[in-house]
Amino acid sequence: MTAASFAQRPRPVRSRIPARVVILVACATVLCALALASVALGSSGMSLQRVLSAILGTGERSDTIIIWSLRMPRLAMAGLSGLALALAGFALQRATRNPLASPSVLGIVDGAALGVVVFLFLFSNDANALTVSIQWQPLAAVLGALGFAGLVILLAARTGAPPLRVILYGVALGALAKAGVTLFIVDGPVHRASQAAMWLAGSVYQARWADVQVLAIVLGVLVPLVFLLTRRMDQLQLDELSAQATGLPVRATQLMLFALAATLTAAAVSFAGAIGFVGLVAPHAARLMLGGRAGVQALGAALIGAAIVIAADLAVRVFFAPLEVPAGAVTAVIGAPYFLFILIRAGRVHA
């Protein structure tokens, strides 16, 4: 075979689509499939045709009411809260350079829980009835979460603490908040204690469009900030001296990420409750699957976090109907073994 004939042979066409793009598209596809399943399945199952007809407004009136009044708000709340918790965990893991960091380690979730039980304790009468509207409960959760996150950030700023010590501040304040939660539940009305326990486990079954709208507006401000800081997150992966040499204000950037993570967590748990482990599992899974720069990982973490909470809520609706089991119970069942896996893996690496 001559060189000319060899040159004329058609060369095999290689795919130019990066693997990360394929993975992101796969995550988005899984998320869309879970969303459709979440709308279609429940106490009364619906076919895909009925679902699409109801969404477009051409279906039966009963189907339209079930989907738009009950299932769609629940789906939206699950997706938005999962996205927020995943991005909060991602910001913390980048700020601390620690794959074990998550919103719960800064006492943010525990602070929100304390805010909720204090609200239920203060505004319940002798008949176990609230003296104010339950719609004020998310505000109590936000105040509690931001209060404890503010204490952690204040301690870090005053002492110039490194990321590991900041985590220890969060663990200590979180333990203090847990003790307060226990005291208020023990001393509070039994009915309100059970309601607090449901919130502490994390659930989206009481989601309303008004709550979804508020959370969407808040995330519309916070999520772009996360992606605007991804370049700084990449610089933070260097050691401190190298990061400073690139012109990065390391401490200021870490504090910004802590504040952003605290606000994202407060926004999510104020409506969805203390759904655990999403902020740990989703960013870690995104890093394993996608690698690369922070922007790609943040997008992957957001998709995975939303999918985790939607899948957890779907699982409790399908397998435990007609009981309303908190979705946080499922995320804990998934997240706790994964957390142990990360610990064991990290131990083998450093052994």
N, C-alpha and C positions, 0 to 999 in steps of 0.2 A: 504494500500500500504506500503510495507516494505521499509526500508531505502535503501536496495540494489537495489530494482527495481527503486526507485526514482533517485538514482545516475546514473542508466543506461539510463535514458531518455535523448534524444538529447536536448542539450541546444540551444536556438535560437541564430543564428549567427548575431552578431552585426557588423555593418559597422565600419571599422577601418579608413576610410577616413575622415580626419579632415574637419570640415565645411569650414575652410579658403581655403583649397585646392579646394573644390567644387565651392566656390565663384570665385576663381581665374580662374578655368577652364571655368566657365560660362562667365566671363568677356572676356577671350581669344576667346571663341566661338562667342560671340556677335561681337567682333572686326573683326574676320575673315568673318562673315556674312556681316557686313557693308562694308568690303573691297571688297568682291565679288559684292555686290550691286553697289558700287561706280564705279567699272569697267564696269558692265553690263548696267547701266542706264545712260541716258544722252539725248542729242538731237536725237540720234538714238539708240533705245534699242536693246539689244542682248540677246539671250538665253544663258543659262549656258553652253550648249554644244559649242556654237560659241566662248564664252569667253575662255573656257579651250583650245579649238583648237588654238585660236590666241595666247594664252600665251605659248603653247607648240611649236608654229611655224608651225602648220599644217593646219591653217585656211586660209580663204580668205585674199588676200593681203590688201584689204581695212580695214578689221577688225583688222589685225595686226598693221597697221599704226595708226588707231584710239586708240587702247589700249596702245601700247608701246610708241607712240609719244605724246599722249595727256592725256589719263586718268591715266596711271600708274605713271608718274611724279607727277601729281596732287595728287593722292592718297598717294604716298610716302611722299610728302611734308606736307600734312595734318597730316598724322600719326606721323611723326618725330617732327613737330612743336608742336603738342598737347602733345606728350610725354615730350618734353623739358620744356614746360610751366608748366605741372603738377608737374614734379620733382622740378622745381624752386620754385613753391608755397609750395610744401611739405617741402623743406629745410628751407624756411622762417618760416613756421608755427612751425616747430620743434625748430628753433633757437630762436624764440620769445615767444614760448609757447602760441601762440595766433592763434586761428582757423580762424581769419579774415585777417591774413597776406597774401599778394599775391604780385607778381612781380610789379604790378602797384603802390603799396604803397611806394616803395623805389625810385620812380621817374625813374625807368629803362625804362619802356615803353615810358614815356613822353620824356625822353632824346633821345631815338631812333627816335621818331617822330620829334623832333627838328633837329636832324642830317639830316633827310630826306628832310625837307622843306628848310633847309639852302642849302643843295646840289642842290635842284631844283631851288632855287633862284639865287645862284651864277653862275650856269652853264647853264642858259637859256638866249637866245639872244632876240632881239626885235621881232623876228618872232615866239616867243614861242617854239623854237626848242632847244633841248639840244646841247651844244657844245662839250660834251664828251659822252661816251657810258653810257647807262642806267645801265650797269652791275656794275658800280661803286656805285650805290645807296645802296646795302647791306653794303658796307664798311662804308658809311656815317652813316647808322643806327647803326652799331656796335660801331663806335667811339662815337656817341651821347649817346648810352646806357651805355657803359663802362665809359664814362666821368662822367655822373651824378651818376652812382653807385659808382665810385671812390670817388666822393665828399662826398657821404653819409658815406662810409667806413672810409674815412680820418677824418671826423668830429667825428665819433664814436670812432676811435682809439685815437684821441687827447684828447677827453673829458672823455673817459672811460664811455660813456653813457650806461644806461641799455637798453634792447631791445625796450621798449615802446618809449623812447626818440629817438632811431634810426629811428623808424617808423615815428615819427613827423618830423625828418630831411628829410626823403624821401618825405613826403606829401608837405612840404614847397618847396623843390627843384622841385618836380613835378608840383606844381602850377606855379613856375617860368618858367619851360619849356613849359607849356601850354600857358602861356602868349606870349612867344616867337613864338610858332607855329602860334598863331592867328595873330600876327603882320606880320609875313612873308607871310602868306596866303593872308591877306588883301592887302599887298603891292606888291605881286608877280603877275605874269601873270595868267590870268583866266584859261587857259588850264592846267598850271602846278598846280594851286590850286586844280582843280578837280582831277588831278592825285594824289596829296598828300592826298586828302580826301578819295580816294579809299584805299590807303595804310593805313591810320589811322583807317579805319574800319576793316581791316584785310581780306586778300583774298589770295587764293592759285591758282587762275585760270591761272596765268602766269608762273607756275612752269616749270622748265626745268631740264633735267637730270644733267646738270652741277651744278645747285644750290643744287639739292638733294645730289649729291656726296660730295660737300663741307660740307653741314650740317651733313651728315652721319659721315664724318671723325671727325668733331668737337665733335659730340655726342659720338662717339666711345671712345674718351678720357674722356669726362666729366661724362657720365653716370656711368662707373665703380667707379669713385671717390665718387659719391653719395652713392653707396652701401657700399663702404669701410668705410664711415663715419656713417653708420646706428647704430653701437654700441654706438658711442658717442652721437648720437641723442637720444637713449634710456636713457642714463645717464642725458642728459639735461632735461628730464621730471621731475627729482627730483628738489627740491628747490636748490638755488645756493650753500648754505653751504654743503648740502648733496652731491651734484654733485662734489664739490671740494674735499670732504672727500674721494670720490672714486678714486681720482687722476686725475680727468678731468680738463684740463685748460679751464675753462668756456668761458672767453672772447675770447681767441684764436680760440676756436671751433666755437663760434658764428660768428666771423669775416670770418672764412673759409667758413662757410655755406652761409653767405651773398655774398661773392665773387663768390662762385660756382653758386648761384642762379642768380646773375647778368650776369654771362657769359652764362648760359643756356638761359636766357631770351633774351639776345642780339643776340645769335645765331638764335633763333627761329624767333624773330620779324624782323630781318634783311632781311629774305626772305618771310615770311608769313604775315608781317604787324602786327599791334597792335590788335591781337585777344584777346579779353578781357574775364575775369572771369574763364578761364580754370584753371589757377593757384590757384584759390580759390575753385572752385566746386570739381575738381577731388580729391585733397588730403582730403578734408572734407568728401566726399562720401566714399573714401577708408577707412578712420578711422571709420566711422559709420558701414560699412559692415564687415570689417576685424578685427579691433581692434588689439591687440597683439603688436608685436615688429615692429620696424621701417622698417626692411627689407621687411616684408610682405606687410606693408602699402605702401611702396615706389613702389613695383611691381604693386600693385593694382592701385595706382594713375597713374602710367605710362600707364597701359592698358586703364583706364577710360579716361584719357586725350586724348590719341590717338583716342579713339572711339568718343569722343565728337566732335572733330574737323572734323573727317571724316564724321560723321553724319550731322554736320552743313553744310559742303560743299555739301554733297549729297542732302540735303533738298533744298538748293538754286538752284542747277542744275535742280532738278525735278520740283519744284513748280514755279520757276520764269523764266524758259527757254522761249525765247532765251536771256533774260537779264542776265548780270553777276552781281548778287547781292553779296556783300562781305559776307563771312561765319561768320565774326565777328558780323554781325547784328543778326544772329541766336544765337550765344553764349551769346550775351548780353541779348536777350529776355529770354533765359533760366537762365542765371546767375544772373541777377538783382533780380528776385523774390526769388531765392535761397539765395542770400545775405541777403535779408530782412527776410527770414525765420530763418537764423542763428542768426541775430540780435534779433529777437523776442524771439527765444528759449533761447538765452543767457540772455536776460532780465528777463525771467521767472525764470531761475535757480538762478539768483542773487537777485531776488526780496525778 
